Amino acid sequence: MKLGKLNQLIDDSNPLKGRWEITPNHEIRYRAENKKEEVSLKAPIVTAEPDALVVSVTERQEDQKIVTSLWRLTGKWGLDERNRIVFYVEREKGKSDELTFHGEWSVNKKYEIVYSYETTELKTKKKRLRTLAFGGYWDISEKNRLSYLLGGGSDSVFRVRGAFQTKSIYAKDGEIRYQAGAELSGRRKEKIIILFGKWKVSHDLRLSFEITYENGRKKSIFFGGEYAIDERLQVRVDLTTYHDKKIGLEVVFTKEVLMAEGQAFLRLRKTFEESRIEGGIRFKF
């Protein structure tokens, strides 16, 4: 393989025609469509970025020197219909190659999505456990759909297919539980994603769920919704997105929890009193 030809794989001005693939050993492989080019490589994965996949390329130059360099393949991350991680490698003219990661991913204590996989070294046959961590934050913007937005202003989003474990949760518990299914090696596996945080009611009665990420960084999921009061004087909020679409989740606030919010409780009580005068006890915020 010649270095000049390999550089054309990432040279937008004169790209070689071929296809990017991922091997069972989690190496990124490129195969040229034109057999006369004789360009082919296997590169182990180094790390994942919000809009790229970084691989390590080792090659022998014409002067017989062995050179190892890092290549950054730009593209977009996502989940397929089976909740498997997919990376779409950008190609010429708006095309992309789809790299599907068939292993299992999880959510760590930092609320990051982490993909674990095992590789086998060619010479020693030793197996190594490796991980890819995806930095980002959680959001809920669709019905029964939990989303993980990768950082850095990229377009990469992991939209998880599943449902909330229960349709009604208590704000005092400070958690959101989501059940997602994934198909691995022909078998379906269920996983529970638990996000811990604090429910907050602002002075204008807007609702948010604040999560503390790594290094104390805080990020909130904001909601719209409809308030109602039940026979136990608990406040129930049927959550919606900011586009006023229901997400299939209700949050219940006890009087004790709302009183801890201070001004928000007083504003809420006043609003309910005004609603009763108008003949109802439900209102949107």
N, C-alpha and C positions, 0 to 999 in steps of 0.2 A: 504494500500500500504506500502511496506517495503522499507526503504531507500536503502538497499543493492540491491534490484532488480532495483530500479529506476536508480541507478548509472550505471547499466549495459547498459542503453540506450546510454550513451556517452562513454562507455568503449570499445575501439576498439578490445581489446584482447578477449572479451567474450560478444558480443552485443546480446541483445534480438531481436527476429524477430518481426517486426511490421511495422507500417506505420505512417509517420508524415502527419498531415492535418492542414488546417486552417479553423476555424469556421466562421460563419457570423458575430460573435461578435469580430472577430480578436483576437482570442486566438489560440495558437498553441496546437494541440491535438495529442497525441500519442496513438495508439491502438495496442496492442499485437496481433499477429496472432494466437498464442496458447492461447486459453481461460483458460487453466489451470494456466497460469502465473498470471492472474488477475492484470495486470499492465495497467493502463490507467491514463492519466493526461490531464489537461487543464492549459496552462500557458499564461498569458498576455504578449504581446510584450513590450519590454523596449526600444530597440534601434536597428538600423541597422548599420552594419559595412561593409566595402568593400567585405569581404569574410565570413560574418557570420550574423546570426540573434540572438539577445540576448533576452532571455525570463526570466520571474520571476516565479520560482517554489516554491509553499508553500505546505508543507506536515506535517503530524503528525508522529513522530517517535514512536518507540516501547515504550519509556518511557513517551509517551503522550505529549511531547514537540512539539510546533508548530515551524517549521523552514522554513525560506524563503531564497532562494539562487538564484543567477543568473546563468543561463546556456547559454553557447555559442554554438549554432548549426552552424557548418561550412558548407559552400556550395558556390554557385555562383548565382549572381543576373542577370536578363535579362528581356527582353520584349518579349511577345509572338506575334503571327501574328495579334492580335487585339490591340497591343500597351499597353497591361496590364502588370503590374509589376509581375514578377515571381521569386520565390526563390527556387533553387534546393538544397534540403538538402542532404548532402553526406551520403551515407549508405555503408554497407560492399560490397566488391568486385566490386567497381566501380559503383554501382547502386546509384540512387538518387530518392527522392520523390519531386514532383512538387507542390509548394504552390502558388496558383494564388490569387493575390490581386485584387479584382473586383472593387474597388473604383477608384476615379479620382486622377491623379497626375498633378502637375503643376511645373512651373519654377519660383523661387522667385527672388528678386532683387539681390541676391548674385550669381545668375545663377546656383543655386543648384536645383536638382530635389527633390520635396517635395510631399510626399503622405499623404493625410488627410483622417481620418476615424473616425467614431463615435462608441463608446462602451457604453453598458448599464450595470451598476453595478447590481449584482445579488440581493443584499439585499434591497437597496434603490430604485432601478429602475431608478436612475438618469442617464442621458446621458452625456457623456463627449466627447469633440472633441480632438483628438490626432493627432500628426503628426510624420512622419519619414522623416528626412532629409538625403540625400545622398551626401556626399562630393565627388567632382571629377572635371573633366574639359571636355570641348567640343572638338570634332574633326570631320573632314569630310574625310572619307577614302574610300567611295563608292559612286557610282552615285545615286543622289537623296536620300542620306541616311545621316542623322545627327546622330552622335554617342556621348554618354556621358560615359566617362571612369571613373570608380570609383577609388579612390586613394588607396595608400598603396601597389601598385605593385600587385594587385589582377587580376584575369582573368574576373572579372565582367564588362560587358559593356551593356549599354542600347542603342540598335540600333533602332532608331525611324523610323517607316515606314511612308512615306509621300513624300512631294516634296517642293522645294523652291517656295515661293509665286510668285516670278517673276523670269524669266530666266536671266534678265539683271538688275544689280544694279549699282548705282553710288558710287564710293569710298568716295566721300565727305559726304555722308549720314552716313557713319560709322556704318552700321548695316547689319545683315543677317536675313532675315525673312523666316521662315520655317512653312509650314502648315502640321499638322499631324492629322490623324483621330483615334478615339478610340471608341470601342464598350462597352457601359455601360448599364447593365440591358436590353440588347436586342436593345438598341438605339445607333445609330452612332452619335458621337459628334466630331466636328472639333475644333482644338485649334491652335493658332498661337504662335510659339516660336520665340522671338525676342532677338538676341544677339547683344549688342552694343560693339563697339570696334574701333580700328584704323587700317586702311590698311597701310602697310608699304612696301616700295620697297628698298631692300638692294643695296649696291654698285655693286653687281654682278647680279642685276635685279631679285633676288628671291623675291617672294611675300609672305606676311604673314598677318594674321588678329589677332591683339593683343587684348585680353580681360582682363580686370582687375577684379579679383575675390575678395573674402573677405580679409580684412586686407591689401589691396593694392597688393596682389599677382597677378602677371601677367603671362599669359600663351598664347602662340601663336599657331594658326593653320597655318601650312605651306603648300604651294601649288606649283605645277608645272603649266605650261600653255603655251599658244601661244599668242604672242603679235600681234596686228594689229593696223593700224592707219586709221581712217575714214575721210570722206570729211570735217568734222569740226575740224580736227586735234586733235581729242580725241583719246586716246589710249584705246583700248579694249583688255581685256585679257580673253581668253577662258580657264577657270581653269581646271586643272587636278590634280589628286593625285600625290604623289611622284613616283608612279608606272606608270605614264603617261596614266592614264585612266580618261576620261572626267567625270566630276561630274554633268554636266547639269547646270552650273552657269557661267555667264560672269560678269566681273567687268569693269566699265568704269571710266577712269581717265581723268579729264579735265586738260588743260595745267596749270591752277592755282594750282591744287592739286599736280601735278608732280613737279612744280617749288619749292614748299615748301619742297620737298625731297632733294633739292640741288644736290649733286653729282649723285644721281640716275637719275635725269632728264637729266643732261649732258651726262651721259653714255647711256641713252636711245636714245637721239637725235643722238649721234654718231653712234649707232648701226643701226638706221633707215637709216642714210645716207649711211652706208656701204651696207645695204640690197638693197637700190635703185640701187647702182652701179652693184650689182649682178642681177638686174632685178626683184626684189620683195620687198614687204614691210611687209612681215610676217616672224616671226621667233620664235623659241622656246627658252626657257631659262631653 
